[in-house]
Amino acid sequence: MPPKGSPLYPKGSPKYNLSRAKTTGMKVVKKPSPKADKRRVSWNFGLEKALVELLHEHNNSYHRSQNGWSSETWNMMVQIFNSRHKCLAS
């Protein structure tokens, strides 16, 4: 157990700020997410099938790293998916 008075969380982290606000009696005001205004896509079976097929096309040792796809491959797959489904791209 840490000594009394030492911070449990790094200074400036969200948990530190919340615990500090509780101990000092400050009012906590959460900001709304900037993504809250964006419209979301309604996924259907066709979109899911297209995504799975795209993932399957790139499921080889060239595009995969030790724990999954490389970041270049992810970005490439996103571009391909958005080009095939232009109605989803914003």
N, C-alpha and C positions, 0 to 999 in steps of 0.2 A: 504494500500500500504506500502511495507517495506521501511525503510529509505534508502536514496541513499547510495550506496556503499556496502550494505549487500548482500550476495549471495542469489539468488533465489533457487538454487539447492545445494545439499550437495557437499562439495569439493570432487573431484575425480569421480563424476558421469559423464556419457557420455555427458549429457546436459550441465553440468558445463564446461567440457573441450571444447565443441564446442563454447559456449558463450565466454569463455576466449580467444580461438583462434581468434574469430571474432574481439574482442576488441583490442587484441594485434597485430593483423596482421599476426599471425602464419599460416602456411600452414597446412590444415587438411588433413591427409592421413588415409584413411580407409583401414583396413586390410581385405583381402578376408576371407569369411567364411571357416572354416576348413571342413565343410560338402559339399562344392561346388564340390569337386572331386568325391563324391560318386554317383553311379548310382541310379536312382530312379525307383521304380516299376511302371509299367503301370497297373492301376487298371481296372478290368473288372467286369462284372456282377457276375460272379462266385465267385470272391474274396469278393465282397461286400456282396453277399448272405451268404457266409461262416462266415464272420465277424458278420453280424446281427444275424445269428443263434447262434453263440458262445455267443454273448451278451445276447440273449434271454435265453439261458441255465442257465446263472448265474444271472438272474434277479429275485432274491428272497431275503428275509430279512437276510439270513445268510451272503450273499456276499455283500449286500448293506449297506452303512452307511447313514447318514442323507441326504447328498447332492449327492450321487452317489456311485460308487463301491469303496471299500477300496483299498489301495495301494497294499496289498497282492493279492487281487483278480485281479487287473489290471496286475500285474506281472505274475500271473498264466495264465491268458487269453492270454497274449503275448506268453508265452512259448507253450501253446497248439496250438495257431494259427500258430506259426513258425514250430512246429513239424508236423502239418497237411499239411503245404505248404512249404516243404523244399527248393523249388526253389527260394523262396523269402528271406530266411534267408541268411545273409552274413557272 
